[in-house]
Amino acid sequence: MSKYAVIIEDAGPNLCAYVPDLPGCVSAGYTVEEVTANIHEAIELHIASMIEHGEEVPPPSSQVVLVEVVS
């Protein structure tokens, strides 16, 4: 089992999620729970498609760190 970093951004009326280690793997949803479930499914389908097409699946390598700043 692998764990990929997922970035969730506010996209106006909804949220958008993408996976830095899997270019082109994106999804959207209206809540954090919905976009998380959707990107989970997107990752599985993306990896399955890569395998089906004989492409090498990149291992997770991105790291997410929250940095606190005073504004």
mmCIF file as Biopython writes it, N, C-alpha, C and O atoms, coordinates in Angstrom:
data_model
#
loop_
_atom_site.group_PDB
_atom_site.id
_atom_site.type_symbol
_atom_site.label_atom_id
_atom_site.label_alt_id
_atom_site.label_comp_id
_atom_site.label_asym_id
_atom_site.label_entity_id
_atom_site.label_seq_id
_atom_site.pdbx_PDB_ins_code
_atom_site.Cartn_x
_atom_site.Cartn_y
_atom_site.Cartn_z
_atom_site.occupancy
_atom_site.B_iso_or_equiv
_atom_site.auth_seq_id
_atom_site.auth_asym_id
_atom_site.pdbx_PDB_model_num
ATOM 1   N N  . MET A ? 1  ? 0.843   -1.167 0.000   1.0 0.0 1  A 1 
ATOM 2   C CA . MET A ? 1  ? 0.000   0.000  0.000   1.0 0.0 1  A 1 
ATOM 3   C C  . MET A ? 1  ? 0.897   1.242  0.000   1.0 0.0 1  A 1 
ATOM 4   O O  . MET A ? 1  ? 1.891   1.298  0.725   1.0 0.0 1  A 1 
ATOM 5   N N  . SER A ? 2  ? 0.541   2.222  -0.809  1.0 0.0 2  A 1 
ATOM 6   C CA . SER A ? 2  ? 1.290   3.470  -0.897  1.0 0.0 2  A 1 
ATOM 7   C C  . SER A ? 2  ? 0.426   4.628  -0.425  1.0 0.0 2  A 1 
ATOM 8   O O  . SER A ? 2  ? -0.801  4.577  -0.507  1.0 0.0 2  A 1 
ATOM 9   N N  . LYS A ? 3  ? 1.077   5.668  0.068   1.0 0.0 3  A 1 
ATOM 10  C CA . LYS A ? 3  ? 0.381   6.887  0.476   1.0 0.0 3  A 1 
ATOM 11  C C  . LYS A ? 3  ? 0.936   8.047  -0.336  1.0 0.0 3  A 1 
ATOM 12  O O  . LYS A ? 3  ? 2.110   8.394  -0.214  1.0 0.0 3  A 1 
ATOM 13  N N  . TYR A ? 4  ? 0.083   8.647  -1.170  1.0 0.0 4  A 1 
ATOM 14  C CA . TYR A ? 4  ? 0.473   9.769  -1.999  1.0 0.0 4  A 1 
ATOM 15  C C  . TYR A ? 4  ? 0.016   11.077 -1.351  1.0 0.0 4  A 1 
ATOM 16  O O  . TYR A ? 4  ? -1.073  11.149 -0.781  1.0 0.0 4  A 1 
ATOM 17  N N  . ALA A ? 5  ? 0.856   12.108 -1.443  1.0 0.0 5  A 1 
ATOM 18  C CA . ALA A ? 5  ? 0.480   13.436 -0.977  1.0 0.0 5  A 1 
ATOM 19  C C  . ALA A ? 5  ? -0.603  13.978 -1.905  1.0 0.0 5  A 1 
ATOM 20  O O  . ALA A ? 5  ? -0.516  13.848 -3.126  1.0 0.0 5  A 1 
ATOM 21  N N  . VAL A ? 6  ? -1.619  14.585 -1.309  1.0 0.0 6  A 1 
ATOM 22  C CA . VAL A ? 6  ? -2.720  15.185 -2.058  1.0 0.0 6  A 1 
ATOM 23  C C  . VAL A ? 6  ? -2.834  16.646 -1.634  1.0 0.0 6  A 1 
ATOM 24  O O  . VAL A ? 6  ? -2.833  16.955 -0.442  1.0 0.0 6  A 1 
ATOM 25  N N  . ILE A ? 7  ? -2.930  17.535 -2.606  1.0 0.0 7  A 1 
ATOM 26  C CA . ILE A ? 7  ? -3.122  18.952 -2.341  1.0 0.0 7  A 1 
ATOM 27  C C  . ILE A ? 7  ? -4.582  19.286 -2.633  1.0 0.0 7  A 1 
ATOM 28  O O  . ILE A ? 7  ? -5.102  18.965 -3.702  1.0 0.0 7  A 1 
ATOM 29  N N  . ILE A ? 8  ? -5.232  19.931 -1.673  1.0 0.0 8  A 1 
ATOM 30  C CA . ILE A ? 8  ? -6.624  20.361 -1.846  1.0 0.0 8  A 1 
ATOM 31  C C  . ILE A ? 8  ? -6.637  21.877 -1.848  1.0 0.0 8  A 1 
ATOM 32  O O  . ILE A ? 8  ? -6.117  22.514 -0.932  1.0 0.0 8  A 1 
ATOM 33  N N  . GLU A ? 9  ? -7.239  22.456 -2.892  1.0 0.0 9  A 1 
ATOM 34  C CA . GLU A ? 9  ? -7.296  23.904 -3.034  1.0 0.0 9  A 1 
ATOM 35  C C  . GLU A ? 9  ? -8.738  24.367 -3.187  1.0 0.0 9  A 1 
ATOM 36  O O  . GLU A ? 9  ? -9.588  23.642 -3.705  1.0 0.0 9  A 1 
ATOM 37  N N  . ASP A ? 10 ? -8.998  25.580 -2.730  1.0 0.0 10 A 1 
ATOM 38  C CA . ASP A ? 10 ? -10.300 26.212 -2.923  1.0 0.0 10 A 1 
ATOM 39  C C  . ASP A ? 10 ? -10.387 26.637 -4.387  1.0 0.0 10 A 1 
ATOM 40  O O  . ASP A ? 10 ? -9.534  27.380 -4.872  1.0 0.0 10 A 1 
ATOM 41  N N  . ALA A ? 11 ? -11.404 26.173 -5.078  1.0 0.0 11 A 1 
ATOM 42  C CA . ALA A ? 11 ? -11.571 26.500 -6.494  1.0 0.0 11 A 1 
ATOM 43  C C  . ALA A ? 11 ? -12.855 27.288 -6.731  1.0 0.0 11 A 1 
ATOM 44  O O  . ALA A ? 11 ? -13.519 27.114 -7.753  1.0 0.0 11 A 1 
ATOM 45  N N  . GLY A ? 12 ? -13.194 28.140 -5.798  1.0 0.0 12 A 1 
ATOM 46  C CA . GLY A ? 12 ? -14.416 28.940 -5.944  1.0 0.0 12 A 1 
ATOM 47  C C  . GLY A ? 12 ? -15.607 28.219 -5.365  1.0 0.0 12 A 1 
ATOM 48  O O  . GLY A ? 12 ? -15.735 28.106 -4.146  1.0 0.0 12 A 1 
ATOM 49  N N  . PRO A ? 13 ? -16.484 27.725 -6.226  1.0 0.0 13 A 1 
ATOM 50  C CA . PRO A ? 13 ? -17.678 27.054 -5.692  1.0 0.0 13 A 1 
ATOM 51  C C  . PRO A ? 13 ? -17.417 25.627 -5.187  1.0 0.0 13 A 1 
ATOM 52  O O  . PRO A ? 13 ? -18.298 25.006 -4.592  1.0 0.0 13 A 1 
ATOM 53  N N  . ASN A ? 14 ? -16.230 25.122 -5.422  1.0 0.0 14 A 1 
ATOM 54  C CA . ASN A ? 14 ? -15.916 23.758 -4.975  1.0 0.0 14 A 1 
ATOM 55  C C  . ASN A ? 14 ? -14.445 23.667 -4.575  1.0 0.0 14 A 1 
ATOM 56  O O  . ASN A ? 14 ? -13.737 24.673 -4.532  1.0 0.0 14 A 1 
ATOM 57  N N  . LEU A ? 15 ? -14.004 22.456 -4.287  1.0 0.0 15 A 1 
ATOM 58  C CA . LEU A ? 15 ? -12.610 22.190 -3.945  1.0 0.0 15 A 1 
ATOM 59  C C  . LEU A ? 15 ? -11.996 21.345 -5.053  1.0 0.0 15 A 1 
ATOM 60  O O  . LEU A ? 15 ? -12.678 20.535 -5.680  1.0 0.0 15 A 1 
ATOM 61  N N  . CYS A ? 16 ? -10.720 21.542 -5.284  1.0 0.0 16 A 1 
ATOM 62  C CA . CYS A ? 16 ? -9.993  20.774 -6.292  1.0 0.0 16 A 1 
ATOM 63  C C  . CYS A ? 16 ? -8.838  20.060 -5.597  1.0 0.0 16 A 1 
ATOM 64  O O  . CYS A ? 16 ? -8.190  20.635 -4.723  1.0 0.0 16 A 1 
ATOM 65  N N  . ALA A ? 17 ? -8.581  18.824 -5.977  1.0 0.0 17 A 1 
ATOM 66  C CA . ALA A ? 17 ? -7.477  18.058 -5.404  1.0 0.0 17 A 1 
ATOM 67  C C  . ALA A ? 17 ? -6.596  17.542 -6.530  1.0 0.0 17 A 1 
ATOM 68  O O  . ALA A ? 17 ? -7.075  17.185 -7.606  1.0 0.0 17 A 1 
ATOM 69  N N  . TYR A ? 18 ? -5.292  17.510 -6.257  1.0 0.0 18 A 1 
ATOM 70  C CA . TYR A ? 18 ? -4.363  16.929 -7.223  1.0 0.0 18 A 1 
ATOM 71  C C  . TYR A ? 18 ? -3.236  16.223 -6.487  1.0 0.0 18 A 1 
ATOM 72  O O  . TYR A ? 18 ? -2.993  16.460 -5.303  1.0 0.0 18 A 1 
ATOM 73  N N  . VAL A ? 19 ? -2.548  15.337 -7.228  1.0 0.0 19 A 1 
ATOM 74  C CA . VAL A ? 19 ? -1.480  14.513 -6.666  1.0 0.0 19 A 1 
ATOM 75  C C  . VAL A ? 19 ? -0.181  14.883 -7.362  1.0 0.0 19 A 1 
ATOM 76  O O  . VAL A ? 19 ? 0.003   14.548 -8.532  1.0 0.0 19 A 1 
ATOM 77  N N  . PRO A ? 20 ? 0.738   15.578 -6.660  1.0 0.0 20 A 1 
ATOM 78  C CA . PRO A ? 20 ? 1.983   16.006 -7.314  1.0 0.0 20 A 1 
ATOM 79  C C  . PRO A ? 20 ? 2.795   14.875 -7.941  1.0 0.0 20 A 1 
ATOM 80  O O  . PRO A ? 20 ? 3.460   15.082 -8.955  1.0 0.0 20 A 1 
ATOM 81  N N  . ASP A ? 21 ? 2.749   13.690 -7.353  1.0 0.0 21 A 1 
ATOM 82  C CA . ASP A ? 21 ? 3.537   12.569 -7.872  1.0 0.0 21 A 1 
ATOM 83  C C  . ASP A ? 21 ? 2.865   11.838 -9.036  1.0 0.0 21 A 1 
ATOM 84  O O  . ASP A ? 21 ? 3.481   10.979 -9.666  1.0 0.0 21 A 1 
ATOM 85  N N  . LEU A ? 22 ? 1.606   12.175 -9.321  1.0 0.0 22 A 1 
ATOM 86  C CA . LEU A ? 22 ? 0.875   11.538 -10.425 1.0 0.0 22 A 1 
ATOM 87  C C  . LEU A ? 22 ? 0.301   12.631 -11.324 1.0 0.0 22 A 1 
ATOM 88  O O  . LEU A ? 22 ? -0.887  12.941 -11.233 1.0 0.0 22 A 1 
ATOM 89  N N  . PRO A ? 23 ? 1.127   13.219 -12.189 1.0 0.0 23 A 1 
ATOM 90  C CA . PRO A ? 23 ? 0.651   14.301 -13.045 1.0 0.0 23 A 1 
ATOM 91  C C  . PRO A ? 23 ? -0.616  13.917 -13.807 1.0 0.0 23 A 1 
ATOM 92  O O  . PRO A ? 23 ? -0.706  12.841 -14.398 1.0 0.0 23 A 1 
ATOM 93  N N  . GLY A ? 24 ? -1.583  14.820 -13.777 1.0 0.0 24 A 1 
ATOM 94  C CA . GLY A ? 24 ? -2.850  14.578 -14.459 1.0 0.0 24 A 1 
ATOM 95  C C  . GLY A ? 24 ? -3.900  13.942 -13.582 1.0 0.0 24 A 1 
ATOM 96  O O  . GLY A ? 24 ? -5.048  13.800 -14.001 1.0 0.0 24 A 1 
ATOM 97  N N  . CYS A ? 25 ? -3.537  13.559 -12.382 1.0 0.0 25 A 1 
ATOM 98  C CA . CYS A ? 25 ? -4.492  12.935 -11.468 1.0 0.0 25 A 1 
ATOM 99  C C  . CYS A ? 25 ? -5.135  14.035 -10.629 1.0 0.0 25 A 1 
ATOM 100 O O  . CYS A ? 25 ? -4.531  14.548 -9.688  1.0 0.0 25 A 1 
ATOM 101 N N  . VAL A ? 26 ? -6.371  14.388 -10.986 1.0 0.0 26 A 1 
ATOM 102 C CA . VAL A ? 26 ? -7.095  15.473 -10.329 1.0 0.0 26 A 1 
ATOM 103 C C  . VAL A ? 26 ? -8.530  15.052 -10.061 1.0 0.0 26 A 1 
ATOM 104 O O  . VAL A ? 26 ? -9.047  14.112 -10.663 1.0 0.0 26 A 1 
ATOM 105 N N  . SER A ? 27 ? -9.155  15.769 -9.146  1.0 0.0 27 A 1 
ATOM 106 C CA . SER A ? 27 ? -10.568 15.540 -8.867  1.0 0.0 27 A 1 
ATOM 107 C C  . SER A ? 27 ? -11.129 16.773 -8.184  1.0 0.0 27 A 1 
ATOM 108 O O  . SER A ? 27 ? -10.395 17.707 -7.861  1.0 0.0 27 A 1 
ATOM 109 N N  . ALA A ? 28 ? -12.441 16.767 -7.966  1.0 0.0 28 A 1 
ATOM 110 C CA . ALA A ? 28 ? -13.100 17.906 -7.332  1.0 0.0 28 A 1 
ATOM 111 C C  . ALA A ? 28 ? -14.235 17.411 -6.454  1.0 0.0 28 A 1 
ATOM 112 O O  . ALA A ? 28 ? -14.662 16.261 -6.549  1.0 0.0 28 A 1 
ATOM 113 N N  . GLY A ? 29 ? -14.713 18.303 -5.600  1.0 0.0 29 A 1 
ATOM 114 C CA . GLY A ? 29 ? -15.840 17.996 -4.735  1.0 0.0 29 A 1 
ATOM 115 C C  . GLY A ? 29 ? -16.244 19.247 -3.990  1.0 0.0 29 A 1 
ATOM 116 O O  . GLY A ? 29 ? -15.524 20.245 -4.006  1.0 0.0 29 A 1 
ATOM 117 N N  . TYR A ? 30 ? -17.394 19.201 -3.336  1.0 0.0 30 A 1 
ATOM 118 C CA . TYR A ? 30 ? -17.903 20.380 -2.637  1.0 0.0 30 A 1 
ATOM 119 C C  . TYR A ? 30 ? -17.514 20.423 -1.167  1.0 0.0 30 A 1 
ATOM 120 O O  . TYR A ? 30 ? -17.619 21.473 -0.532  1.0 0.0 30 A 1 
ATOM 121 N N  . THR A ? 31 ? -17.067 19.301 -0.618  1.0 0.0 31 A 1 
ATOM 122 C CA . THR A ? 31 ? -16.621 19.256 0.772   1.0 0.0 31 A 1 
ATOM 123 C C  . THR A ? 31 ? -15.279 18.536 0.819   1.0 0.0 31 A 1 
ATOM 124 O O  . THR A ? 31 ? -14.898 17.853 -0.132  1.0 0.0 31 A 1 
ATOM 125 N N  . VAL A ? 32 ? -14.564 18.692 1.930   1.0 0.0 32 A 1 
ATOM 126 C CA . VAL A ? 32 ? -13.288 17.987 2.085   1.0 0.0 32 A 1 
ATOM 127 C C  . VAL A ? 32 ? -13.509 16.484 2.010   1.0 0.0 32 A 1 
ATOM 128 O O  . VAL A ? 32 ? -12.719 15.761 1.404   1.0 0.0 32 A 1 
ATOM 129 N N  . GLU A ? 33 ? -14.588 16.019 2.629   1.0 0.0 33 A 1 
ATOM 130 C CA . GLU A ? 33 ? -14.875 14.583 2.612   1.0 0.0 33 A 1 
ATOM 131 C C  . GLU A ? 33 ? -15.143 14.094 1.192   1.0 0.0 33 A 1 
ATOM 132 O O  . GLU A ? 33 ? -14.665 13.032 0.794   1.0 0.0 33 A 1 
ATOM 133 N N  . GLU A ? 34 ? -15.912 14.874 0.429   1.0 0.0 34 A 1 
ATOM 134 C CA . GLU A ? 34 ? -16.238 14.474 -0.939  1.0 0.0 34 A 1 
ATOM 135 C C  . GLU A ? 34 ? -15.011 14.500 -1.840  1.0 0.0 34 A 1 
ATOM 136 O O  . GLU A ? 34 ? -14.786 13.557 -2.599  1.0 0.0 34 A 1 
ATOM 137 N N  . VAL A ? 35 ? -14.214 15.560 -1.770  1.0 0.0 35 A 1 
ATOM 138 C CA . VAL A ? 35 ? -13.038 15.641 -2.637  1.0 0.0 35 A 1 
ATOM 139 C C  . VAL A ? 35 ? -12.008 14.578 -2.246  1.0 0.0 35 A 1 
ATOM 140 O O  . VAL A ? 35 ? -11.294 14.064 -3.106  1.0 0.0 35 A 1 
ATOM 141 N N  . THR A ? 36 ? -11.928 14.250 -0.960  1.0 0.0 36 A 1 
ATOM 142 C CA . THR A ? 36 ? -11.005 13.201 -0.525  1.0 0.0 36 A 1 
ATOM 143 C C  . THR A ? 36 ? -11.423 11.843 -1.074  1.0 0.0 36 A 1 
ATOM 144 O O  . THR A ? 36 ? -10.585 11.084 -1.562  1.0 0.0 36 A 1 
ATOM 145 N N  . ALA A ? 37 ? -12.707 11.534 -0.998  1.0 0.0 37 A 1 
ATOM 146 C CA . ALA A ? 37 ? -13.200 10.271 -1.557  1.0 0.0 37 A 1 
ATOM 147 C C  . ALA A ? 37 ? -12.994 10.238 -3.072  1.0 0.0 37 A 1 
ATOM 148 O O  . ALA A ? 37 ? -12.615 9.208  -3.630  1.0 0.0 37 A 1 
ATOM 149 N N  . ASN A ? 38 ? -13.244 11.362 -3.727  1.0 0.0 38 A 1 
ATOM 150 C CA . ASN A ? 38 ? -13.100 11.417 -5.183  1.0 0.0 38 A 1 
ATOM 151 C C  . ASN A ? 38 ? -11.646 11.266 -5.622  1.0 0.0 38 A 1 
ATOM 152 O O  . ASN A ? 38 ? -11.366 10.567 -6.596  1.0 0.0 38 A 1 
ATOM 153 N N  . ILE A ? 39 ? -10.710 11.918 -4.912  1.0 0.0 39 A 1 
ATOM 154 C CA . ILE A ? 39 ? -9.301  11.805 -5.319  1.0 0.0 39 A 1 
ATOM 155 C C  . ILE A ? 39 ? -8.777  10.407 -5.010  1.0 0.0 39 A 1 
ATOM 156 O O  . ILE A ? 39 ? -7.902  9.907  -5.717  1.0 0.0 39 A 1 
ATOM 157 N N  . HIS A ? 40 ? -9.292  9.780  -3.980  1.0 0.0 40 A 1 
ATOM 158 C CA . HIS A ? 40 ? -8.897  8.389  -3.675  1.0 0.0 40 A 1 
ATOM 159 C C  . HIS A ? 40 ? -9.251  7.491  -4.860  1.0 0.0 40 A 1 
ATOM 160 O O  . HIS A ? 40 ? -8.434  6.692  -5.317  1.0 0.0 40 A 1 
ATOM 161 N N  . GLU A ? 41 ? -10.477 7.636  -5.344  1.0 0.0 41 A 1 
ATOM 162 C CA . GLU A ? 41 ? -10.912 6.850  -6.502  1.0 0.0 41 A 1 
ATOM 163 C C  . GLU A ? 41 ? -10.085 7.222  -7.741  1.0 0.0 41 A 1 
ATOM 164 O O  . GLU A ? 41 ? -9.705  6.347  -8.519  1.0 0.0 41 A 1 
ATOM 165 N N  . ALA A ? 42 ? -9.808  8.523  -7.923  1.0 0.0 42 A 1 
ATOM 166 C CA . ALA A ? 42 ? -9.031  8.970  -9.080  1.0 0.0 42 A 1 
ATOM 167 C C  . ALA A ? 42 ? -7.620  8.377  -9.063  1.0 0.0 42 A 1 
ATOM 168 O O  . ALA A ? 42 ? -7.098  7.982  -10.106 1.0 0.0 42 A 1 
ATOM 169 N N  . ILE A ? 43 ? -7.005  8.316  -7.878  1.0 0.0 43 A 1 
ATOM 170 C CA . ILE A ? 43 ? -5.662  7.733  -7.765  1.0 0.0 43 A 1 
ATOM 171 C C  . ILE A ? 43 ? -5.695  6.261  -8.173  1.0 0.0 43 A 1 
ATOM 172 O O  . ILE A ? 43 ? -4.850  5.810  -8.946  1.0 0.0 43 A 1 
ATOM 173 N N  . GLU A ? 44 ? -6.663  5.521  -7.660  1.0 0.0 44 A 1 
ATOM 174 C CA . GLU A ? 44 ? -6.759  4.099  -8.009  1.0 0.0 44 A 1 
ATOM 175 C C  . GLU A ? 44 ? -6.944  3.909  -9.505  1.0 0.0 44 A 1 
ATOM 176 O O  . GLU A ? 44 ? -6.295  3.050  -10.102 1.0 0.0 44 A 1 
ATOM 177 N N  . LEU A ? 45 ? -7.825  4.700  -10.124 1.0 0.0 45 A 1 
ATOM 178 C CA . LEU A ? 45 ? -8.062  4.586  -11.566 1.0 0.0 45 A 1 
ATOM 179 C C  . LEU A ? 45 ? -6.843  5.032  -12.364 1.0 0.0 45 A 1 
ATOM 180 O O  . LEU A ? 45 ? -6.513  4.424  -13.382 1.0 0.0 45 A 1 
ATOM 181 N N  . HIS A ? 46 ? -6.180  6.078  -11.916 1.0 0.0 46 A 1 
ATOM 182 C CA . HIS A ? 46 ? -4.994  6.585  -12.600 1.0 0.0 46 A 1 
ATOM 183 C C  . HIS A ? 46 ? -3.892  5.528  -12.617 1.0 0.0 46 A 1 
ATOM 184 O O  . HIS A ? 46 ? -3.285  5.265  -13.655 1.0 0.0 46 A 1 
ATOM 185 N N  . ILE A ? 47 ? -3.642  4.930  -11.458 1.0 0.0 47 A 1 
ATOM 186 C CA . ILE A ? 47 ? -2.606  3.895  -11.364 1.0 0.0 47 A 1 
ATOM 187 C C  . ILE A ? 47 ? -2.988  2.671  -12.200 1.0 0.0 47 A 1 
ATOM 188 O O  . ILE A ? 47 ? -2.141  2.107  -12.892 1.0 0.0 47 A 1 
ATOM 189 N N  . ALA A ? 48 ? -4.246  2.261  -12.141 1.0 0.0 48 A 1 
ATOM 190 C CA . ALA A ? 48 ? -4.703  1.115  -12.940 1.0 0.0 48 A 1 
ATOM 191 C C  . ALA A ? 48 ? -4.500  1.382  -14.429 1.0 0.0 48 A 1 
ATOM 192 O O  . ALA A ? 48 ? -4.091  0.487  -15.169 1.0 0.0 48 A 1 
ATOM 193 N N  . SER A ? 49 ? -4.783  2.603  -14.871 1.0 0.0 49 A 1 
ATOM 194 C CA . SER A ? 49 ? -4.602  2.965  -16.276 1.0 0.0 49 A 1 
ATOM 195 C C  . SER A ? 49 ? -3.125  2.949  -16.659 1.0 0.0 49 A 1 
ATOM 196 O O  . SER A ? 49 ? -2.769  2.488  -17.743 1.0 0.0 49 A 1 
ATOM 197 N N  . MET A ? 50 ? -2.261  3.453  -15.769 1.0 0.0 50 A 1 
ATOM 198 C CA . MET A ? 50 ? -0.830  3.432  -16.052 1.0 0.0 50 A 1 
ATOM 199 C C  . MET A ? 50 ? -0.328  2.000  -16.212 1.0 0.0 50 A 1 
ATOM 200 O O  . MET A ? 50 ? 0.434   1.702  -17.132 1.0 0.0 50 A 1 
ATOM 201 N N  . ILE A ? 51 ? -0.754  1.125  -15.322 1.0 0.0 51 A 1 
ATOM 202 C CA . ILE A ? 51 ? -0.344  -0.283 -15.389 1.0 0.0 51 A 1 
ATOM 203 C C  . ILE A ? 51 ? -0.852  -0.913 -16.679 1.0 0.0 51 A 1 
ATOM 204 O O  . ILE A ? 51 ? -0.119  -1.630 -17.361 1.0 0.0 51 A 1 
ATOM 205 N N  . GLU A ? 52 ? -2.118  -0.640 -17.011 1.0 0.0 52 A 1 
ATOM 206 C CA . GLU A ? 52 ? -2.725  -1.200 -18.228 1.0 0.0 52 A 1 
ATOM 207 C C  . GLU A ? 52 ? -1.965  -0.768 -19.483 1.0 0.0 52 A 1 
ATOM 208 O O  . GLU A ? 52 ? -1.866  -1.527 -20.448 1.0 0.0 52 A 1 
ATOM 209 N N  . HIS A ? 53 ? -1.431  0.451  -19.464 1.0 0.0 53 A 1 
ATOM 210 C CA . HIS A ? 53 ? -0.711  0.966  -20.628 1.0 0.0 53 A 1 
ATOM 211 C C  . HIS A ? 53 ? 0.799   0.725  -20.551 1.0 0.0 53 A 1 
ATOM 212 O O  . HIS A ? 53 ? 1.560   1.263  -21.355 1.0 0.0 53 A 1 
ATOM 213 N N  . GLY A ? 54 ? 1.225   -0.082 -19.583 1.0 0.0 54 A 1 
ATOM 214 C CA . GLY A ? 54 ? 2.635   -0.439 -19.477 1.0 0.0 54 A 1 
ATOM 215 C C  . GLY A ? 54 ? 3.525   0.684  -18.982 1.0 0.0 54 A 1 
ATOM 216 O O  . GLY A ? 54 ? 4.741   0.640  -19.170 1.0 0.0 54 A 1 
ATOM 217 N N  . GLU A ? 55 ? 2.937   1.691  -18.351 1.0 0.0 55 A 1 
ATOM 218 C CA . GLU A ? 55 ? 3.725   2.797  -17.824 1.0 0.0 55 A 1 
ATOM 219 C C  . GLU A ? 55 ? 4.203   2.468  -16.410 1.0 0.0 55 A 1 
ATOM 220 O O  . GLU A ? 55 ? 3.546   1.735  -15.670 1.0 0.0 55 A 1 
ATOM 221 N N  . GLU A ? 56 ? 5.354   3.023  -16.053 1.0 0.0 56 A 1 
ATOM 222 C CA . GLU A ? 56 ? 5.882   2.833  -14.711 1.0 0.0 56 A 1 
ATOM 223 C C  . GLU A ? 56 ? 5.145   3.760  -13.746 1.0 0.0 56 A 1 
ATOM 224 O O  . GLU A ? 56 ? 5.025   4.958  -14.001 1.0 0.0 56 A 1 
ATOM 225 N N  . VAL A ? 57 ? 4.660   3.214  -12.655 1.0 0.0 57 A 1 
ATOM 226 C CA . VAL A ? 57 ? 3.956   4.005  -11.651 1.0 0.0 57 A 1 
ATOM 227 C C  . VAL A ? 57 ? 4.998   4.602  -10.708 1.0 0.0 57 A 1 
ATOM 228 O O  . VAL A ? 57 ? 5.743   3.869  -10.059 1.0 0.0 57 A 1 
ATOM 229 N N  . PRO A ? 58 ? 5.050   5.939  -10.632 1.0 0.0 58 A 1 
ATOM 230 C CA . PRO A ? 58 ? 6.047   6.549  -9.765  1.0 0.0 58 A 1 
ATOM 231 C C  . PRO A ? 58 ? 5.716   6.324  -8.293  1.0 0.0 58 A 1 
ATOM 232 O O  . PRO A ? 58 ? 4.555   6.411  -7.896  1.0 0.0 58 A 1 
ATOM 233 N N  . PRO A ? 59 ? 6.717   6.039  -7.497  1.0 0.0 59 A 1 
ATOM 234 C CA . PRO A ? 59 ? 6.463   5.877  -6.066  1.0 0.0 59 A 1 
ATOM 235 C C  . PRO A ? 59 ? 6.181   7.237  -5.439  1.0 0.0 59 A 1 
ATOM 236 O O  . PRO A ? 59 ? 6.603   8.264  -5.971  1.0 0.0 59 A 1 
ATOM 237 N N  . PRO A ? 60 ? 5.475   7.251  -4.320  1.0 0.0 60 A 1 
ATOM 238 C CA . PRO A ? 60 ? 5.255   8.527  -3.635  1.0 0.0 60 A 1 
ATOM 239 C C  . PRO A ? 60 ? 6.581   9.137  -3.206  1.0 0.0 60 A 1 
ATOM 240 O O  . PRO A ? 60 ? 7.426   8.452  -2.630  1.0 0.0 60 A 1 
ATOM 241 N N  . SER A ? 61 ? 6.765   10.419 -3.484  1.0 0.0 61 A 1 
ATOM 242 C CA . SER A ? 61 ? 8.005   11.074 -3.058  1.0 0.0 61 A 1 
ATOM 243 C C  . SER A ? 61 ? 7.764   12.471 -2.500  1.0 0.0 61 A 1 
ATOM 244 O O  . SER A ? 61 ? 8.623   13.015 -1.806  1.0 0.0 61 A 1 
ATOM 245 N N  . SER A ? 62 ? 6.614   13.055 -2.791  1.0 0.0 62 A 1 
ATOM 246 C CA . SER A ? 62 ? 6.316   14.402 -2.298  1.0 0.0 62 A 1 
ATOM 247 C C  . SER A ? 62 ? 6.004   14.372 -0.812  1.0 0.0 62 A 1 
ATOM 248 O O  . SER A ? 62 ? 5.448   13.404 -0.292  1.0 0.0 62 A 1 
ATOM 249 N N  . GLN A ? 63 ? 6.374   15.452 -0.145  1.0 0.0 63 A 1 
ATOM 250 C CA . GLN A ? 63 ? 6.071   15.607 1.275   1.0 0.0 63 A 1 
ATOM 251 C C  . GLN A ? 63 ? 5.286   16.900 1.456   1.0 0.0 63 A 1 
ATOM 252 O O  . GLN A ? 63 ? 5.502   17.872 0.732   1.0 0.0 63 A 1 
ATOM 253 N N  . VAL A ? 64 ? 4.389   16.908 2.410   1.0 0.0 64 A 1 
ATOM 254 C CA . VAL A ? 64 ? 3.597   18.086 2.719   1.0 0.0 64 A 1 
ATOM 255 C C  . VAL A ? 64 ? 3.976   18.561 4.110   1.0 0.0 64 A 1 
ATOM 256 O O  . VAL A ? 64 ? 3.993   17.783 5.064   1.0 0.0 64 A 1 
ATOM 257 N N  . VAL A ? 65 ? 4.278   19.847 4.211   1.0 0.0 65 A 1 
ATOM 258 C CA . VAL A ? 65 ? 4.621   20.454 5.484   1.0 0.0 65 A 1 
ATOM 259 C C  . VAL A ? 65 ? 3.831   21.747 5.604   1.0 0.0 65 A 1 
ATOM 260 O O  . VAL A ? 65 ? 3.808   22.547 4.669   1.0 0.0 65 A 1 
ATOM 261 N N  . LEU A ? 66 ? 3.191   21.958 6.728   1.0 0.0 66 A 1 
ATOM 262 C CA . LEU A ? 66 ? 2.505   23.224 6.972   1.0 0.0 66 A 1 
ATOM 263 C C  . LEU A ? 66 ? 3.466   24.154 7.707   1.0 0.0 66 A 1 
ATOM 264 O O  . LEU A ? 66 ? 4.038   23.789 8.734   1.0 0.0 66 A 1 
ATOM 265 N N  . VAL A ? 67 ? 3.634   25.348 7.173   1.0 0.0 67 A 1 
ATOM 266 C CA . VAL A ? 67 ? 4.559   26.318 7.751   1.0 0.0 67 A 1 
ATOM 267 C C  . VAL A ? 67 ? 3.742   27.489 8.294   1.0 0.0 67 A 1 
ATOM 268 O O  . VAL A ? 67 ? 3.010   28.139 7.548   1.0 0.0 67 A 1 
ATOM 269 N N  . GLU A ? 68 ? 3.866   27.749 9.568   1.0 0.0 68 A 1 
ATOM 270 C CA . GLU A ? 68 ? 3.125   28.834 10.202  1.0 0.0 68 A 1 
ATOM 271 C C  . GLU A ? 68 ? 3.912   30.142 10.058  1.0 0.0 68 A 1 
ATOM 272 O O  . GLU A ? 68 ? 5.108   30.194 10.345  1.0 0.0 68 A 1 
ATOM 273 N N  . VAL A ? 69 ? 3.226   31.187 9.614   1.0 0.0 69 A 1 
ATOM 274 C CA . VAL A ? 69 ? 3.846   32.502 9.495   1.0 0.0 69 A 1 
ATOM 275 C C  . VAL A ? 69 ? 2.961   33.535 10.172  1.0 0.0 69 A 1 
ATOM 276 O O  . VAL A ? 69 ? 1.749   33.347 10.279  1.0 0.0 69 A 1 
ATOM 277 N N  . VAL A ? 70 ? 3.554   34.608 10.621  1.0 0.0 70 A 1 
ATOM 278 C CA . VAL A ? 70 ? 2.801   35.711 11.224  1.0 0.0 70 A 1 
ATOM 279 C C  . VAL A ? 70 ? 2.462   36.692 10.113  1.0 0.0 70 A 1 
ATOM 280 O O  . VAL A ? 70 ? 3.338   37.147 9.378   1.0 0.0 70 A 1 
ATOM 281 N N  . SER A ? 71 ? 1.181   37.009 10.003  1.0 0.0 71 A 1 
ATOM 282 C CA . SER A ? 71 ? 0.808   37.948 8.936   1.0 0.0 71 A 1 
ATOM 283 C C  . SER A ? 71 ? 0.247   39.225 9.508   1.0 0.0 71 A 1 
ATOM 284 O O  . SER A ? 71 ? -0.120  40.129 8.758   1.0 0.0 71 A 1 
#
